[in-house]
């Protein structure tokens, strides 16, 4: 639970599911996350072996983030939880 704890980590994982993204892309994909929190969570996910940070030596610097094999397997494990949330939480809002 430590790996995915916090409001934004699972959303970061899902945002990286389909392709690598740059920091700015992730920020736009996650409205409401601060730059500081996003950077911190990305560092933690990288330290846990979930996210890979790739920096290319260019001007301007090009840094992208992607899921490792471990990150992809974690996303696969989280899919049923996401489906449950859509069915029960979002479905409840529709019935209100």
N, C-alpha and C positions, 0 to 999 in steps of 0.2 A: 504494500500500500504506500510505502514511502516513495517509491518510484513514480507513482501517478498521483500522489497527494497534491492538493491545491486546486484552485478553481480552474487554472488554465492548462495544466499539463496534458490532460486527455484531449482537449481541443487542439493543442499544438500537434499532438500525435495524429489526429484525424486530418489536420490541415496538411501534414506532410505525407499522407497516405498515398496520394496519386503521383506525386513528383517532388523533386527537390525544390526548395524555395529560398529566396533571399530574405534577409531580415525584414526589409520593408514590405515585401509581399505577405509575410506572416503577420505583420502588424495590421495590414489592411484586411486580412482574412479573419482577424480576431478583434473586432471592434470593442473598445473598452479596456484592452490590456495596455498597461503602461510600458514604455520602452525599458525601464528598469526591471520590471517583473518579467517581461519576455526574455530579456538577456539573461537574467538569473536562472529562469527555468530552463532555457536552452543549455546553459553551462551545466546545470545539474543533470539534465537528460544525457548530455554528452559524457559526463563523468560516470554515469550509470551504464554506459554502453548502448543506449537506446537511440541516440541521435549522433550522426556523423557531421562534423563541421569541416567543410573544405574551403580553404582559402587559396585563391589564385593570385600569384604575384603580378598584378596588373595595376595600371593607374586609370581610374580609381580602383582601389582594392575590390575584388569580387569574392564575397563569402556566401556560400550556400549551405543549406542544412537539408539533410535527408535522413531517412530511417535506416538503421542497420538491420541486419537479419533478425536480431533480437527485438528491435523496435517493430518490425513487420509482424513478428509472431505475437508480440504484445497487442498490437492493433487487432489481429485476428481473434485473440482471446477476449478483447473488449467489445467486439461486434455484437454478441448476444445482449450485452448490457445496454448498448445503444438502441438495439431493436426493442428491448423491454421499455426503455424510456420513451421511445416514440409511441409505442402502443399504449402505455399506461399514463404517463405524465401528459404528453401532448393530446392523447385521446381523451383524457379527463377534461382538459381545457376546452375541447370541442363540445363536450357534453354539458358544460356549465352554462 
